[in-house]
């Protein structure tokens, strides 16, 4: 009893630490089948075996086949949710059992009827892909002790049917001539008779024709009769292109004519369209004023709230132009890129006329063939619903450490149509306060404000109308002021920037800031604080500086209809001081005993900084997702900044709400240097950062999601400078220099935003002495609690 009394506190911490570190892995091995009926088996795994003797370019993949397997095992990372569900009483209505059932995942019980149905679906799929003589089978491996089942699906592709000949039956010869001039066909003699390829060819041809004026043309106008009776696994394929059906005669037979070409007739634009009023008010469209502007009929109520030249710039169609689906989509995208519109639609109606234009095609093969079709006109209605012109936002972030509590809040104002040109004006005010738990020094606070104006066009001294209509251009002006008061230093930051952004495709965005200027004024720096910074390169970063350069970024952001599936890549760069340094070499001079230049009495920085991140979210099962991120950044000073680090604001840090969540902000690193013991407001910085994050997201209730996460990374000092060896990047010692944490998060889905609470728990702390870095006991000082808005990545 005495021995247990001496070690009681230590044992308690050890048990909690083991629970925090190993629960995820231990639970995966727990029995989750204890409630299964006798003779039932939990489906644990589906395996697909394919025929690898088939050439790779014609091989059906495992992923393709897996889509047709009807019954799939429950998706459960490490077995945690299955274990939680097994602990619930399925007959109980208590809140605890309901919670366990919501968080947990019910086991999937093997059903051989569904297994056989899966084989039938796979067989149909193989026929669709041209493998009519494929062989599909399955086998089941049972583990009677664990009540688990594994199913293996085996597929032998066999010899496929191939296209022996391609023939054409153009019942609309006018369209047929266009198709025959197209060299981008997906169908070739000798290819596998793949119905998927035939389907894609129908879609490709229909899209091409709809971009050439064929408004009514659809995939239903094309079909492919296939003759597989010629033997030797060969088939004759015929492409049939039908005429357009205009109606039916008295005998019920279709009346057809060649597919008509369509041109844009009138373009009516409703910039203040209200769908609800239009539906209930029969006079809605009669009570409008009309403004004619460069081919647009702009119809509005009371007052025109947006300038007509803005509408003309984003609407890329004109009266008399052939109908083009690509231009319609571009018009829609351009309209939605304006922050002023909440929704938009482009609707077409054929215009009635007693006279129809006839278009004639004369063959160029000396046959003298003359083919005719009609040309009609479309009435276009562009309906735009404005969003609320002015808006306000409030954001809140909170964090806590063993030393202080931190709280920051920001208030934002937005005007989405400041000068009636869909300009977006933004103003933000931020206040942050950190309060010490032990009153031994002054608290810290930060106050700042910023304004920005986003104009939906390129503001240049020369006209670039074509680019304006195709690249979703934006011009942005920014200005901000920020002041910080910390026990060790007081500083102010004034900055301004001017730049452009534009689209580079469906998912890509480019940003360029040719002017990016900041003025950093250090009003006070504690001598004791400077003495702690043994490296003169770091000490020099706490001096007043001017940053004058340019920056840019590339963003690839692909979001699906679900939050669970996304892919994002960002590459950013910035450089400063190059132009100033070049001018100074010509006309400038250095002060005595100084090896650097000043501008207006302030030293200017010269450096380059790069950073890149790649994040992806992958659906796991029907409701969960696995998200991960890789991040890297590096900064290097040279020239006028050769004896100092890159500016304080451009240095990297780790920890906080979106980084290494087991550490408070700016408390990790650099490298494996020992953590300062008596610093109230740590500010650990470096010129290099590497980080990897993994997060499993799963639902807990209708509005609450949970997350289990792991973060791995650190910051370092790299390059020229008298840095401590422990703070520098050491590849051979990298595992010992990496911080590692796990944690659990709760996310409240409010539809318009996500409120997030993350509790990070350190597992490996590189800033502890060697031999103590793997944390073996659980203490609150080795955790961090962070509150924020939105996902961390």
Residue pairs with C-beta under 8 A, 6 or more apart in sequence:
4 11
10 777
13 777
13 778
13 779
14 776
14 777
14 778
16 777
16 778
17 775
17 776
17 777
17 778
19 778
20 742
20 761
20 778
21 742
21 763
23 80
24 78
24 80
24 708
24 742
25 78
27 78
27 79
27 80
27 83
28 78
28 79
28 80
28 83
29 79
30 79
30 83
30 86
31 86
31 146
32 42
32 79
32 82
32 83
32 85
32 86
32 107
33 42
33 86
33 107
33 146
33 147
33 148
34 86
35 86
35 90
36 42
36 107
36 109
36 147
37 109
40 109
40 110
40 147
41 109
41 110
41 142
41 143
41 147
41 148
41 149
42 73
42 107
42 108
42 109
42 110
42 147
42 148
42 149
43 71
43 72
43 73
43 74
43 107
43 108
43 109
43 110
43 149
43 151
44 73
44 148
44 149
44 150
45 73
45 150
45 151
46 66
46 69
46 72
46 73
46 150
46 151
46 152
46 153
47 150
47 151
47 152
47 153
48 62
48 65
48 66
48 69
48 152
48 153
48 155
49 152
49 153
49 154
49 155
50 59
50 60
50 61
50 62
50 65
50 155
50 157
51 59
51 155
51 156
51 157
52 59
54 60
54 157
58 160
58 192
59 157
60 126
60 129
60 131
60 155
60 157
64 125
65 122
65 125
65 153
65 155
68 118
68 121
68 122
68 124
68 125
69 118
69 121
69 122
69 153
70 114
70 115
70 117
70 118
70 121
71 108
71 110
71 111
71 114
71 115
71 118
72 108
73 108
74 81
74 82
74 105
74 106
74 107
74 108
74 621
75 105
75 620
75 621
75 622
75 624
76 82
76 105
76 621
77 620
77 624
77 626
77 696
77 708
80 708
81 103
81 104
81 105
81 698
82 104
82 105
82 107
83 104
84 100
84 103
84 104
84 105
85 100
85 101
85 103
85 104
85 105
85 106
85 107
86 104
86 107
87 100
87 104
88 97
88 98
88 100
88 101
88 104
89 97
90 97
90 101
99 700
99 701
102 699
102 700
102 701
103 698
103 700
103 706
105 621
110 140
110 149
110 151
112 140
115 138
115 140
115 151
116 138
118 138
118 153
119 136
119 137
119 138
119 153
122 136
122 153
122 155
123 134
123 136
126 132
126 134
126 136
126 155
126 157
127 134
128 194
128 195
128 196
129 160
129 192
129 194
129 195
129 196
130 160
130 161
130 162
130 192
130 193
130 194
130 195
131 157
131 158
131 160
131 161
132 158
132 161
132 228
133 158
133 159
134 155
134 156
134 157
134 158
135 155
135 156
135 158
136 153
136 154
136 155
136 156
137 153
137 154
138 151
138 152
138 153
138 154
139 151
139 152
139 154
140 149
140 150
140 151
140 152
141 149
141 150
141 151
141 152
142 148
142 149
143 149
143 150
159 233
160 192
160 193
160 233
161 192
161 193
161 228
161 233
161 234
161 235
162 190
162 191
162 192
162 193
162 233
162 234
162 235
163 187
163 188
163 189
163 190
163 191
163 192
163 193
163 234
163 235
163 237
164 189
164 230
164 234
164 235
164 236
165 189
165 236
165 237
166 187
166 189
166 237
166 238
166 239
167 236
167 237
167 238
167 239
168 176
168 179
168 180
168 238
168 239
168 241
169 238
169 239
169 240
169 241
170 176
170 179
170 241
171 240
171 241
171 242
171 243
171 256
172 221
172 241
172 242
172 243
172 244
172 258
172 259
172 373
173 258
173 371
174 258
174 259
174 359
174 361
174 371
174 372
174 373
175 209
175 214
175 217
175 241
175 258
175 259
176 241
177 361
177 363
177 371
178 208
178 209
178 212
179 205
179 239
179 241
182 205
182 208
184 204
185 201
186 197
186 200
186 201
186 204
187 197
187 198
187 201
187 237
187 239
191 197
193 226
193 228
193 235
193 237
198 224
198 237
202 219
202 222
202 223
202 224
203 219
205 222
206 217
206 218
206 219
206 221
206 222
207 325
209 217
209 259
210 217
210 323
210 324
210 325
211 324
211 325
211 326
212 261
212 322
212 324
213 261
213 262
213 263
213 322
213 323
213 324
214 259
214 260
214 261
214 262
214 323
215 260
215 262
215 323
215 348
215 350
215 378
216 244
216 259
216 260
216 262
217 244
217 259
221 241
221 242
221 244
221 259
222 239
222 240
222 241
222 242
223 240
223 242
224 237
224 238
224 239
224 240
225 237
225 238
225 240
226 235
226 236
226 237
226 238
227 235
227 236
227 237
227 238
228 234
228 235
230 236
242 256
243 256
243 257
243 258
243 259
244 256
244 257
244 258
244 259
244 260
245 254
245 255
245 256
246 255
246 256
246 257
247 254
247 255
248 254
248 255
249 255
257 373
257 374
258 371
258 372
258 373
258 374
259 373
260 373
260 374
260 375
260 376
261 322
261 359
261 373
261 374
261 375
261 376
262 322
262 323
262 350
262 375
262 376
262 377
262 378
263 320
263 321
263 322
263 323
263 375
263 376
263 377
263 378
264 317
264 318
264 319
264 320
264 321
264 322
264 323
264 377
264 378
264 380
265 319
265 351
265 377
265 378
265 379
265 380
266 297
266 319
266 351
266 379
266 380
267 295
267 296
267 297
267 315
267 317
267 318
267 319
267 380
267 382
268 297
268 299
268 379
268 380
268 381
268 382
269 296
269 297
269 298
269 299
269 311
269 315
269 382
269 384
270 288
270 299
270 300
270 381
270 382
270 383
270 384
271 298
271 300
271 304
271 305
271 306
271 311
271 384
271 386
272 300
272 301
272 305
272 384
272 385
272 386
273 383
273 384
273 385
274 284
274 385
275 383
275 385
277 284
278 284
278 285
285 299
287 301
288 299
288 300
288 301
289 299
289 300
289 301
289 304
290 297
290 298
290 299
291 297
291 298
291 300
291 304
291 308
292 298
293 308
293 309
293 311
293 312
294 308
294 312
295 312
295 318
295 319
296 308
296 311
296 312
296 315
298 304
298 308
298 311
305 386
305 417
305 420
306 340
306 417
306 420
306 421
306 422
307 420
307 421
310 338
310 420
310 421
310 422
310 456
313 457
313 465
313 468
313 469
314 331
314 334
314 335
314 337
314 338
314 456
314 469
315 331
315 334
315 335
315 382
316 327
316 330
316 331
316 334
316 469
316 470
317 324
317 327
317 328
317 331
317 380
321 327
323 348
323 378
328 346
330 469
330 470
331 346
331 382
332 344
332 345
332 346
333 472
334 469
334 472
335 341
335 344
335 382
335 384
336 343
336 344
337 456
337 472
337 503
338 422
338 456
339 387
339 416
339 422
339 424
339 454
339 456
340 386
340 387
340 389
340 416
340 417
340 422
341 384
341 385
341 386
341 387
341 422
342 385
342 386
342 387
343 384
343 385
344 382
344 383
344 384
344 385
345 382
345 383
346 380
346 381
346 382
346 383
347 380
347 381
347 382
347 383
348 378
348 379
348 380
348 381
349 378
349 379
349 381
350 376
350 377
350 378
350 379
351 376
351 377
351 378
351 379
353 376
353 377
356 374
356 375
356 376
357 374
357 375
357 376
358 372
358 373
358 374
358 375
359 372
359 373
359 374
359 375
360 370
360 371
360 372
361 370
361 371
361 372
361 373
362 368
362 369
362 370
362 371
363 369
363 370
363 371
386 417
387 416
388 416
389 415
389 416
389 417
390 413
390 414
390 415
390 416
391 413
391 414
391 416
392 411
392 412
392 413
392 414
393 410
393 411
393 412
393 414
394 409
394 410
394 411
394 412
395 409
395 410
395 412
395 789
396 407
396 408
396 409
396 787
396 789
397 406
397 407
397 408
397 409
397 657
397 786
397 787
397 788
397 789
398 405
398 406
398 407
398 408
398 785
398 786
398 787
399 405
399 406
399 656
399 657
399 664
399 665
399 784
399 785
399 786
399 787
400 406
400 664
400 784
400 785
401 664
401 667
401 781
401 784
402 437
402 780
402 781
403 436
403 437
403 438
403 680
404 434
404 435
404 436
404 437
404 443
404 444
404 680
404 681
405 434
405 435
405 437
406 432
406 433
406 434
406 435
406 664
406 665
407 432
407 433
407 434
407 435
408 430
408 431
408 432
408 433
408 446
409 430
409 431
409 432
410 428
410 429
410 430
410 431
411 428
411 429
411 430
412 426
412 427
412 428
412 429
413 426
413 427
413 428
414 424
414 425
414 426
415 423
415 424
415 425
416 422
416 424
417 423
418 424
418 425
418 453
421 455
421 456
422 456
423 453
423 454
423 455
423 456
424 452
424 453
424 454
424 456
425 451
425 452
425 453
425 454
426 450
426 451
426 452
426 453
426 454
427 449
427 450
427 451
427 452
428 449
428 450
428 451
429 448
429 449
430 446
430 447
430 448
430 449
430 482
431 445
431 446
431 447
432 445
432 446
432 447
433 443
433 444
433 445
433 446
434 443
434 444
434 445
434 681
435 443
436 443
436 680
440 680
441 487
441 680
442 487
444 484
444 485
444 486
444 487
444 681
445 484
445 485
446 482
446 483
446 484
446 485
447 482
447 483
448 480
448 481
448 482
448 483
448 493
449 480
449 481
449 482
450 478
450 479
450 480
450 481
451 478
451 479
451 480
452 476
452 477
452 478
452 479
453 476
453 477
454 474
454 475
454 476
455 474
455 475
455 476
455 477
456 473
456 474
457 468
457 473
457 474
457 475
458 464
458 467
458 468
458 473
458 475
458 500
458 502
459 475
467 473
467 502
471 502
471 503
471 504
472 502
472 503
473 500
473 501
473 502
474 500
474 501
474 502
475 498
475 499
475 500
476 497
476 498
476 499
476 500
476 501
477 497
477 498
478 495
478 496
478 497
478 498
479 495
479 496
479 497
480 493
480 494
480 495
480 496
481 492
481 493
481 494
481 495
482 492
482 493
483 490
483 491
483 492
483 493
484 490
484 491
484 492
484 493
486 681
487 526
487 680
487 681
488 525
488 526
488 528
488 529
488 681
488 683
489 522
489 524
489 525
489 526
489 529
489 542
490 522
490 523
490 524
491 520
491 521
491 522
491 523
491 648
492 520
492 521
492 523
493 518
493 519
493 520
493 521
493 649
494 518
494 519
494 521
495 516
495 517
495 518
495 519
495 547
496 515
496 517
496 518
497 513
497 515
497 516
497 517
497 551
498 513
498 514
498 515
499 511
499 512
499 513
499 514
499 515
499 516
499 551
500 511
500 512
500 513
501 509
501 510
501 511
501 512
502 509
502 510
503 509
503 510
504 510
504 554
507 556
507 557
507 558
508 554
508 555
508 556
509 554
509 555
509 557
510 552
510 553
510 554
510 555
511 552
511 553
511 554
511 555
512 550
512 551
512 552
513 550
513 551
513 552
514 550
515 550
516 547
516 548
516 549
516 550
516 551
516 574
516 576
517 546
517 547
517 548
517 549
518 546
518 547
518 548
518 647
518 649
519 545
519 546
519 547
519 602
520 544
520 545
520 546
520 547
520 647
520 648
520 649
521 544
522 542
522 543
522 544
525 542
529 542
530 539
530 542
532 676
532 679
533 539
533 542
534 722
534 724
535 717
535 721
535 722
535 723
535 724
536 643
536 644
536 722
537 643
537 644
537 645
537 720
537 721
537 722
537 723
538 645
538 685
538 721
540 643
540 644
540 645
541 644
541 645
541 646
541 647
541 648
541 651
542 648
543 603
543 644
544 602
544 603
545 602
545 603
545 604
545 605
545 647
546 599
546 600
546 602
546 603
546 604
546 605
547 576
547 577
547 604
547 605
547 647
547 649
547 650
548 576
548 577
548 579
548 580
548 599
548 604
549 574
549 575
549 576
549 577
549 578
549 579
550 574
550 575
551 572
551 573
551 574
551 575
552 572
552 573
552 574
553 570
553 571
553 572
553 573
554 569
554 570
554 571
554 572
555 568
555 569
555 570
556 567
556 568
556 569
556 570
557 566
557 567
557 568
558 566
558 567
558 568
559 565
559 566
560 566
562 619
563 617
563 625
564 617
564 618
564 619
564 623
564 624
564 625
564 697
565 617
565 618
565 619
565 625
566 615
566 616
566 617
567 615
567 616
567 617
568 613
568 614
568 615
568 616
568 793
569 612
569 613
569 614
569 615
570 612
570 613
570 614
571 610
571 611
571 612
572 610
572 611
572 612
573 608
573 609
573 610
574 608
574 609
574 650
575 607
575 608
575 609
576 604
576 605
576 606
576 607
577 604
577 605
577 606
577 607
577 639
577 640
577 641
578 606
578 639
580 597
580 599
580 604
580 606
580 640
581 597
581 604
581 606
581 639
581 640
584 597
584 599
584 640
588 597
589 597
590 596
590 597
591 598
595 643
596 603
596 640
596 641
596 642
596 643
597 603
597 604
597 640
598 604
603 640
604 640
605 637
605 640
605 641
605 644
605 646
605 647
606 637
606 638
606 639
606 640
606 641
606 642
607 635
607 636
607 637
607 638
607 641
607 646
607 647
607 650
608 635
608 636
608 638
609 633
609 634
609 635
609 636
609 646
609 650
610 633
610 634
610 635
611 631
611 632
611 633
611 634
611 689
612 631
612 632
612 633
613 629
613 630
613 631
613 632
613 793
614 629
614 630
614 631
615 627
615 628
615 629
615 630
615 793
616 627
616 628
616 629
617 625
617 626
617 627
617 697
618 625
618 626
618 627
619 625
620 626
620 696
623 698
623 699
624 696
624 697
624 698
624 699
625 696
625 697
625 698
626 694
626 695
626 696
626 697
627 693
627 694
627 695
627 696
627 697
627 791
627 793
628 692
628 693
628 694
628 695
629 691
629 692
629 693
629 792
629 793
630 691
630 692
631 689
631 690
631 691
631 692
631 693
631 713
632 689
632 690
632 691
633 652
633 688
633 689
634 687
634 688
634 689
634 718
635 645
635 646
635 650
635 651
635 652
635 687
635 688
636 646
636 687
636 719
637 644
637 645
637 646
642 720
645 651
645 687
645 717
645 721
646 687
648 685
651 685
651 686
651 687
652 685
652 686
652 687
652 688
652 689
652 715
653 659
653 665
653 666
653 668
653 669
653 683
653 684
653 685
653 686
653 689
653 715
654 660
654 663
654 666
654 668
654 669
654 684
654 689
654 691
654 713
654 714
654 715
654 739
655 661
655 662
655 663
655 664
655 665
655 666
655 667
655 668
655 784
656 663
656 664
656 665
656 666
656 786
657 665
657 756
657 758
657 786
657 787
657 788
657 792
658 788
658 792
658 793
659 665
659 691
659 711
659 713
660 668
660 691
660 711
660 713
660 714
660 739
660 741
660 760
661 709
661 711
661 741
661 743
661 758
661 760
661 784
661 786
661 792
662 711
662 739
662 740
662 741
662 742
662 743
662 760
662 761
662 762
662 763
662 782
662 783
662 784
663 739
663 741
663 760
663 762
663 784
664 682
664 784
666 682
666 683
666 684
666 685
667 675
667 682
667 684
668 684
668 714
668 715
668 739
668 766
668 767
669 684
669 686
669 714
669 715
669 716
669 727
669 739
669 766
669 767
670 684
670 685
670 686
670 714
670 715
670 716
670 717
670 727
670 728
671 686
671 714
671 715
671 716
671 717
671 724
671 726
671 727
671 728
671 729
671 730
671 737
671 766
672 726
672 727
672 733
672 736
672 737
672 766
672 767
672 770
673 724
673 726
673 727
673 767
674 726
674 767
674 768
674 769
675 682
675 684
675 765
675 767
675 768
676 682
684 715
685 715
686 715
686 716
686 717
686 718
686 727
687 716
687 717
687 718
687 719
688 715
688 716
688 717
688 718
688 729
689 713
689 714
689 715
689 716
690 713
690 714
690 716
691 711
691 712
691 713
691 714
692 711
692 712
692 713
693 709
693 710
693 711
693 712
693 713
693 792
693 793
694 709
694 710
694 711
695 707
695 708
695 709
695 710
695 745
695 792
695 793
696 707
696 708
696 709
697 705
697 706
697 707
697 747
698 705
698 706
698 707
698 708
699 705
699 706
700 706
700 746
703 748
703 749
703 750
704 746
704 747
704 748
704 749
705 746
705 747
705 749
706 744
706 745
706 746
706 747
707 744
707 745
707 746
707 747
707 758
708 742
708 743
708 744
708 745
709 742
709 743
709 744
709 745
709 758
709 760
709 792
710 740
710 741
710 742
710 743
711 739
711 740
711 741
711 743
711 760
712 738
712 739
712 740
713 738
713 739
714 737
714 738
714 739
714 766
716 727
716 728
716 729
716 737
717 723
717 724
717 727
717 728
717 729
718 728
718 729
729 737
730 737
736 766
736 770
736 773
737 766
738 764
738 766
739 762
739 764
739 765
739 766
739 767
740 762
740 763
740 764
741 760
741 761
741 762
741 763
741 764
742 760
742 761
742 763
743 758
743 759
743 760
743 761
743 783
744 758
744 759
745 756
745 757
745 758
745 759
746 756
746 757
747 754
747 755
747 756
747 757
747 791
748 754
748 755
748 756
753 789
753 790
754 789
754 790
754 791
755 787
755 789
756 787
756 788
756 789
756 790
756 791
756 792
757 785
757 786
757 787
758 785
758 786
758 787
758 788
758 792
759 783
759 784
759 785
759 786
760 783
760 784
760 785
760 786
761 778
761 782
761 783
762 775
762 782
762 783
763 774
763 775
764 773
764 774
764 775
765 773
765 775
765 782
766 773
775 782
